[in-house]
Amino acid sequence: QTRSRSRDILIALFAVCLAYTAIRLIALMAMGAGANFAVERDTGWVSILSMIVMASLPIVGTTAFLLLCSEQLKRKLETAASTDYLTSLPNRRRLAEHGGAAVAAARADGSDLVVAVADIDHFKRVNDSFGHEAGDAALVHVARLLAERIGDLGVVARTGGEEFTLVLAGVDRAHAAQVME
């Protein structure tokens, strides 16, 4: 996962504020500012810079915070757009991306690539007999079993109601048939 630019900006902003506060404190102590010192009455460079920094700090901080929030929302939306909401498996969109890369890799190095479709037979009966919640639970269970069985051999995606597509890279047909059984 890449680092968030807005998070880096917020961290830098807090570091700069901390450093500036320390420098300001040292400068005010060196100037001999007493208990009656007021920034708004002082015309020195420290006071003028302080007003500029303090006026711009909320704007920069709020902007960086909003960028951070939008980056997080964007990541969540990208995940939602490429993941099946029920099974948490990749959906057709992510399968197409992965499949294209797998085909290109298999062509480039001449390795085996197996694409298989698994469909739950008579699934409508489950929904009709036990209800859609039971059907959903069955889909989640099958998805988990497929993902566990495939493991690092490839990718399992839910591509339809009760249909799953598997892409197995570097696996020959015999081994793929064993895995599928």
N, C-alpha and C positions, 0 to 999 in steps of 0.2 A: 504494500500500500504506500502510495506516495505521501510525502509530507504536505501538510496544508500550508499554503502560502499565507493565508490570513492568520493562521495560528502563529507562524513565524513573525508576522508583523506585530501581533499582539505581544508576543514575548519580547521583541525588540523594543516596542513602545514602553513596556513596563521597565525594561533594563535602562532605557534612556531616561525615563522619569526618575528612577532611583539614582542614577548617576548624576543627573541634573540637580536633584534635591541635595545630594551630598556636596556637590560643587557650590551650590548656592549657600548652603550652610557654612561652608569653609570661607567663601567670599564675604558673607555678612559678618562672620566672626572676625575676619581680617580687617574689615572696614570699621570695626568697633561699634556695630549697631547695638544700641541700648534697648532698654525695655520700652521706650517711647517710639521706637522705629516703626514706620508704617510704609508699606510698599507703595501705596498710591501717592504719597507725598515725596518720595525719594525720586530723583531724576537720574540716578546712576544706571549704568548699563545692566546691572544685575536685576534691578527692579523692572526696567523696561522689558528685558528678555523674559522675566518671570510672567509679566502680564500677557505677553504674546504666547508663551508656552501654555499657560493656564487657559487661555481663551481657545486655543486650537486643540488642546488635549481631548475634550469631550467629542469633538467632531471626528478626529482621527480614530479615537478609541471605539466610538459607536460604529463608524464605517467598517473598521476591521472586524468587530464583533458580528455585524450583519453579514459580512463576507464569509466569516466562519460558519454562521448558521446556514447560509445559502449553499456552501460547499457540502455540509452535512446533509442537507435536504436533497441536493443533487445526487449524492451517493446513494441515499435511500431510494430515490426514484429510479435510479439506474438498476439497483438491485431488484426493486419491485417489477420493473419492466422486463427483466430477464430471468425471473424466478417464478415457478408455479406457486401460487399463494397457498395451496392446500398441502402439497407434499414437500415443499422447499427444494425440489429438484430444479435443475435448469429447465426452462421452457423452450419452445420451438425457436425463438429468437436466438437464445444463447447456443442452442444446439447447432443452428445454422452457422454461427460464428466459429464454434469449435470444430464442427464437421468440415468446414472449408479449410481450416488450418490443418486438420488431420489428413485430409485428402492431399493437400499440397505437400505436407511432410512425407507422406507415403510415396508419392510420386517422385519426390526429390531423392529419397534414399532407397527406394525400391522395397520398402517393408510392407508387410501385410496390413490390411485394414478391413475390418468386418463391421458391417452395419446390420443390426437386427431390430425387428419390431416385435414387441411382446404385447399381446392384447389379452385382457381378461375375458375368457369365454362366458357368455350368459350373464354378464354383469348386471344387466337390466333387472334380472330376477332378484338380485340382492337388494337393489333399491326398492323394487315393488314389494318384496316380502318383508323387509326389515326397516325400510325407510332410508332417506338420504343421509342421515347422520351415520348409520351403520355402513352405508356405501362409502362415505367419506373416510371412515375409520379403516375400511378394507383397502381403499386406495393408498392411504398413508402407510399401512402395514406392508403392502406389496412394494411400494416405493422404497421403503426402508430395507426390505429384503433384497431387492435388486441392487440398491446402492452398496449394501454390505457385500453381496456376492461379487459384484464387479470390482469394487475396491479401486486399486490404482491401475487396473487394466484399461480403463476407459471412462466414458461418461454415460450416465443414464439420464434421460430427459423425459418429462411427461409431455407428450405431443398431442394428446387428445383426451377425451373423457376418461377412458379406461385403457388408453394406449400409451406405451412407453417405447422409446427408441434408444438403442444402445449403440455406441460407437466404441469399438475395441481396436486400439492401435497396436501394431506389433504382435498381434495374436493370430496364429494360423487358424484355418477353418475347423480343424479337428478340436483344437483347444477351445475355440469359441463355441462349438457345439456342446462340449462338456459343460462349459460355464453356463450356457443358456439352459441346458437340461437341469 
